[in-house]
């Protein structure tokens, strides 16, 4: 019997494989590897943030505050309130203005402080909210201690610019243009030549976050926070709870007298007014930025 060897009948061995062996990974591992690979392949995100608001102090103005005891007795001073014969000085406040941030607001404020007619000079501090802020620059009749701005004042388009509302009322001594808190009469606001020049200064000691986003911060107190504190301590007219409830009911029923009655709330019981104001010229026109 012929014998056949096994070596003669076996097929030749396959060539060596250069491919990697197949790995059997669970589905969760494949998902993790895919996510990691994608994250590594993405370009790095830019770490540069938007620059902070420019609060460089470009201008300085001063305001002198006084009390006129005889004003409520005679009411004959009219627009000559700045010439009160028995004026009692309260003190001077120096304000630094952010002209690079809101140039129109700053320019108009300076004009109201330095105008030949003394637009803020001789006008009343309209309202005081102790521990929060006080307001001045309400428009109306000069013989009532209110402001009469010039008709050629620049139209303030910054009041509709979101960039003008970047700063907040974070402490005492913040100067801002009244928008949400403005209490000018409606017939004045509807005038085509209306210019909002009412302003407020926070008195501290804490912040007023409810004012943020609705009023334009354009400066801060550099000197005279003790004067600001003195103004904040002046007694004001405060209605009782029953009067407030009655007023709310009258407003709900559409009685226009409710708004007129509220006009005297929070008014100082003393005739506090701006006896003088103007610009302070300094050797260095700009100072180091200082956030309020």
NUKOL-558363 format. One record per residue (C-alpha): residue in three letters; x, y, z. Coordinates in steps of 0.25 Angstrom, whole numbers, padded with zeros to 4 digits, always signed. Each point is the difference from the previous one (the first is absolute). Layout:
<pts>
alaXYZ ...
</pts>
This chain:
<pts>
unk+0000+0000+0000 unk+0005+0014-0004 unk+0001+0010+0011 unk-0001+0015-0001 unk+0006+0009+0010 unk-0008+0011+0007 unk+0010+0011-0004 unk-0003-0002-0015 unk-0015+0002+0002 unk+0000+0012+0009 unk-0002+0014-0007 unk+0011+0011+0001 unk-0001+0009+0013 unk-0006+0013-0002 unk+0009+0013-0001 unk+0002+0007+0013 unk-0011+0011+0002 unk+0004+0014+0003 unk-0014+0005+0005 unk-0003+0002+0015 unk-0009-0011+0006 unk-0014+0004+0002 unk-0004+0005+0013 unk-0014-0003+0006 unk-0003+0013+0008 unk-0013+0003+0007 unk-0009+0010-0006 unk+0002+0010+0012 unk+0015-0001-0003 unk-0001+0003-0014 unk-0009+0013+0003 unk+0011+0005+0010 unk+0011-0002-0010 unk-0008+0007-0011 unk-0003+0012+0009 unk+0014+0001+0005 unk+0006+0000-0014 unk-0010+0011-0005 unk+0004+0009+0012 unk+0014-0002-0002 unk-0001+0004-0015 unk-0008+0013+0003 unk+0008+0013+0000 unk+0001+0006+0013 unk-0010+0011+0004 unk+0004+0014+0001 unk+0003+0004+0015 unk-0001+0015-0003 unk-0012+0007+0007 unk-0006+0013-0003 unk+0007+0012+0006 unk-0006+0006+0012 unk-0007+0013-0001 unk+0009+0012-0001 unk-0002+0008+0013 unk+0011+0010-0002 unk-0003+0013+0006 unk+0001+0010-0011 unk-0007+0012+0007 unk-0003+0005+0014 unk-0012+0009+0005 unk-0004+0005+0013 unk-0013+0002+0007 unk-0002+0009+0012 unk-0013-0004+0008 unk-0007+0010+0010 unk-0013+0001+0008 unk-0009+0013-0001 unk-0008+0001+0012 unk-0008+0012-0005 unk-0005-0007-0013 unk-0012-0007+0005 unk-0004+0012+0008 unk+0000+0011-0011 unk+0000-0008-0013 unk+0004+0013-0007 unk+0015-0003-0003 unk-0005-0007-0013 unk+0012-0003-0010 unk+0009+0008+0010 unk+0001-0012+0009 unk+0015+0000-0001 unk+0000+0014+0006 unk-0007-0004+0013 unk+0003+0010+0011 unk+0001-0010+0011 unk+0006-0011-0007 unk+0006-0011+0009 unk+0012-0008-0007 unk-0001-0015+0000 unk+0013-0003-0008 unk+0007-0002-0013 unk+0000-0013-0008 unk+0010-0002-0011 unk-0005-0010-0011 unk+0009-0007-0010 unk-0006-0003-0014 unk+0002-0012-0009 unk+0001+0008-0013 unk+0006-0012-0008 unk-0011-0009+0003 unk-0013+0009-0002 unk+0005+0013-0006 unk-0013+0006-0003 unk-0006-0002+0014 unk+0013+0006+0006 unk+0000+0012-0010 unk-0015+0003+0003 unk+0003-0001+0015 unk+0012+0010-0001 unk-0008+0009-0008 unk-0011+0000+0011 unk+0010+0003+0010 unk+0008+0011-0007 unk-0010+0007-0009 unk-0001+0015+0001 unk-0014-0001+0005 unk+0004-0010+0011 unk-0010-0010-0004 unk+0002-0009+0013 unk+0004+0011+0008 unk-0011+0005+0009 unk-0009-0012-0001 unk-0005-0009+0010 unk+0003-0015+0004 unk-0013-0006-0003 unk+0000-0013+0008 unk+0008-0007+0010 unk+0000-0015+0002 unk+0008-0002+0013 unk+0010-0011-0001 unk-0002-0001-0015 unk+0001+0013-0009 unk-0004+0014-0002 unk-0005+0006-0012 unk+0001+0014-0007 unk-0002+0007-0013 unk-0015-0002-0001 unk-0005+0009-0012 unk-0011+0010+0001 unk-0001+0015+0005 unk+0012+0007+0005 unk-0009+0008+0010 unk-0003-0014+0006 unk+0015-0003+0001 unk+0000-0010-0012 unk+0009-0001-0012 unk-0002+0007-0013 unk+0010-0006-0010 unk+0005+0007-0012 unk-0007-0004-0013 unk+0013-0002-0007 unk+0004-0011+0009 unk+0005-0012-0008 unk-0010-0011-0002 unk+0005-0011+0009 unk+0000-0013-0009 unk+0007-0008+0011 unk-0013-0002+0007 unk-0003-0011-0010 unk+0014-0006-0001 unk+0002-0013+0008 unk+0015+0004+0002 unk-0004+0012+0008 unk-0006-0009+0011 unk+0012-0009+0003 unk+0003+0006+0014 unk-0008-0003+0012 unk-0003+0008+0013 unk+0009-0008+0008 unk+0003+0009+0012 unk-0002+0014+0005 unk+0004+0012-0008 unk-0004-0005-0014 unk-0005+0011-0010 unk-0011-0004-0010 unk-0010+0006-0010 unk-0014-0003+0005 unk-0008-0008-0010 unk-0008-0011+0007 unk-0001+0009+0012 unk-0003+0013-0008 unk-0012+0008+0006 unk-0001+0011-0010 unk-0015+0003-0003 unk-0005-0007-0013 unk-0004+0013-0007 unk+0015+0004+0001 unk+0005-0014-0005 unk-0009+0001-0012 unk+0006+0013-0004 unk+0008-0001-0013 unk+0011+0008+0006 unk+0001-0009+0013 unk+0013-0003+0005 unk+0002-0009+0013 unk+0009+0007+0009 unk-0004-0006+0014 unk+0011-0007+0007 unk+0002-0008+0013 unk+0011-0003+0009 unk+0000-0013+0009 unk+0002+0003+0015 unk+0004-0014+0004 unk+0004-0007+0009 unk-0004-0012-0009 unk-0003-0002-0015 unk-0013+0003-0007 unk-0001-0012-0010 unk-0014+0004-0004 unk+0005+0012-0007 unk+0009-0008-0009 unk-0003-0001-0015 unk-0010+0012+0001 unk+0009+0012+0003 unk+0013+0004-0007 unk+0012+0000+0010 unk+0009+0011-0005 unk+0008+0004+0012 unk+0003-0001+0015 unk+0003+0009+0012 unk+0015+0003+0002 unk-0001+0009+0012 unk-0012+0003+0009 unk-0006-0013+0004 unk-0002+0006+0014 unk-0009+0010-0007 unk-0007-0011-0007 unk-0003-0006+0013 unk-0005+0013+0006 unk-0010+0001-0011 unk-0004-0014+0002 unk-0003+0003+0015 unk-0010+0012-0003 unk-0014-0003+0004 unk-0010-0003-0011 unk-0015+0000-0002 unk-0005-0015+0003 unk-0014-0003-0001 unk-0007-0010+0010 unk-0004-0014-0004 unk-0015+0004-0001 unk+0003+0012-0009 unk+0008-0010-0009 unk-0011-0010-0001 unk-0010+0011-0003 unk+0009+0006-0011 unk+0002-0014-0006 unk-0015-0002-0001 unk-0002+0014-0006 unk+0010-0003-0011 unk-0006-0014-0002 unk-0014+0008-0002 unk+0007+0009-0010 unk+0000+0013+0009 unk+0011+0009-0006 unk+0001+0007+0013 unk+0008-0013+0006 unk+0012+0003-0009 unk+0000+0015+0005 unk-0001-0004+0014 unk+0012-0009-0001 unk+0008+0011-0006 unk+0003+0005+0014 unk+0004-0013+0006 unk+0015-0001+0003 unk+0002+0015-0002 unk+0010+0006+0010 unk-0007+0008+0012 unk+0011+0010-0002 unk+0003+0009-0013 unk+0012-0007-0004 unk+0006+0005-0013 unk+0012+0001-0009 unk+0006+0014+0003 unk+0011-0001-0009 unk+0006-0009-0011 unk+0011+0000-0010 unk+0012-0007-0007 unk+0013-0003+0008 unk+0012+0002-0010 unk+0012-0010+0004 unk+0014-0001-0005 unk-0002-0015-0004 unk-0013-0001-0008 unk-0001-0014+0002 unk+0001-0009+0013 unk+0002-0015+0002 unk-0013-0008-0003 unk-0008-0002+0013 unk-0012-0009-0001 unk-0012+0005+0008 
</pts>
